[in-house]
Amino acid sequence: MSTATELAPEAAIALGLASTALPFARTPEEEAERWLRVLRLNGDAGAALQALGVSEGQLQTPEDSGDPKQAGVSDTDRHDAVSQVTERAIQIAGEREATEVATTDVLMAVMGVYGADFDRVLRAHGTSRDDLIEQLGSL
């Protein structure tokens, strides 16, 4: 299995933008929203999200996620979310034997790290994890 250690330019941009946006989020769901906003503007992940009609603004209010400590990334890990996503994206790219980490790898990593929080954000934008994965497969 190949190890992807290089970041595609679009992936590097997305990770850099996320690192500046995440500190302003109060909950994991808000972090997931920031990831979505960053990723919808970059690379193949952005093309897939835009094809699904994911826009800059939320279409509806996300469901109450309850106690932010109980969902997604724990408070102790929140400061390191970009590192977690980067590590997982590298792993995903390696599994597909890529030489570069793409924005689609970052998107899949975000889905894994944020789980149900990211699913709620997708629903608020009128789509779902299944729709997104199907769209990514058609690129």
C-alpha positions in Angstrom: 0.0 0.0 0.0 1.3 3.4 -1.0 1.5 6.2 1.6 0.3 9.5 0.4 2.3 12.2 2.1 1.8 15.1 -0.2 -1.3 17.3 -0.1 -2.9 18.4 -3.3 -3.0 22.2 -3.4 -6.8 22.3 -3.0 -6.5 20.0 0.1 -3.8 22.1 1.6 -5.9 25.2 1.1 -9.0 23.5 2.7 -7.0 22.3 5.7 -5.4 25.8 6.1 -8.7 27.6 6.0 -10.3 25.1 8.4 -7.4 25.7 10.9 -8.3 29.4 11.0 -12.1 28.9 11.1 -12.4 26.1 13.7 -11.3 28.0 16.7 -14.4 30.2 16.5 -16.8 27.2 16.6 -18.5 26.6 20.0 -19.6 23.0 19.3 -18.6 20.1 17.2 -21.6 20.7 15.0 -20.4 24.3 14.4 -17.0 22.9 13.5 -18.7 20.5 11.0 -20.5 23.4 9.4 -17.2 25.3 9.0 -15.6 22.2 7.4 -18.6 22.0 5.0 -18.2 25.7 4.1 -14.5 25.3 3.4 -14.8 22.1 1.4 -17.7 23.2 -0.8 -15.3 25.7 -2.4 -12.3 23.5 -3.1 -11.5 20.6 -5.5 -13.6 17.6 -6.3 -15.2 17.7 -2.8 -16.5 21.2 -3.7 -17.7 20.0 -7.0 -19.6 17.1 -5.4 -21.1 19.4 -2.7 -22.2 22.0 -5.2 -23.7 19.4 -7.5 -25.9 18.4 -4.6 -27.0 22.0 -4.1 -25.0 22.7 -0.9 -25.0 26.4 -0.7 -23.2 28.9 1.5 -26.2 29.3 3.8 -28.1 26.7 5.7 -31.4 25.7 4.1 -32.9 24.9 7.5 -31.8 24.9 11.2 -30.0 21.8 12.2 -31.6 19.6 14.8 -30.7 20.2 18.4 -27.6 18.1 18.9 -27.9 18.2 22.7 -24.9 18.4 24.9 -21.9 19.3 22.6 -19.7 17.1 24.9 -21.7 14.1 23.9 -21.4 14.4 20.1 -18.7 14.2 17.6 -15.2 15.4 18.5 -14.7 15.6 22.3 -13.8 18.9 23.9 -10.3 17.6 24.7 -9.8 16.7 21.0 -11.5 19.8 19.5 -8.3 21.9 19.4 -6.6 19.1 17.4 -9.5 18.5 14.9 -7.5 19.6 11.9 -4.7 17.1 12.8 -7.2 14.3 13.3 -8.8 15.1 9.9 -5.4 15.4 8.2 -4.2 12.1 9.6 -7.4 10.3 8.6 -7.2 11.9 5.1 -3.7 10.6 4.7 -4.8 7.2 5.7 -7.7 7.2 3.2 -5.5 8.4 0.4 -3.0 5.7 1.2 -5.8 3.1 1.1 -6.7 4.1 -2.4 -2.9 4.1 -3.2 -2.9 7.8 -4.2 0.2 9.9 -4.3 -1.6 13.0 -3.0 -4.3 13.7 -0.5 -7.2 15.1 -2.3 -10.2 17.2 -1.0 -12.3 14.1 -1.3 -10.0 12.4 1.2 -10.4 15.3 3.5 -14.2 15.2 3.1 -14.3 11.5 3.9 -12.1 12.1 6.9 -14.3 14.9 8.1 -17.3 12.6 7.8 -15.5 10.0 9.9 -14.2 12.4 12.6 -17.5 14.3 13.0 -20.0 11.4 12.4 -23.5 12.3 13.3 -22.7 16.0 13.7 -21.6 16.2 10.1 -24.7 14.2 9.1 -26.9 16.8 10.8 -25.1 19.6 9.0 -25.6 17.9 5.6 -29.3 17.4 6.4 -29.6 21.2 7.2 -28.2 21.8 3.7 -30.7 19.5 2.1 -28.6 16.4 1.5 -27.3 13.3 3.2 -24.1 11.2 3.6 -25.5 8.6 1.2 -26.2 11.2 -1.5 -22.7 12.7 -1.0 -21.0 9.4 -1.3 -23.0 8.6 -4.4 -22.0 11.9 -5.9 -18.4 11.5 -5.1 -18.5 8.1 -6.9 -19.8 9.8 -10.0 -16.8 12.2 -10.3 
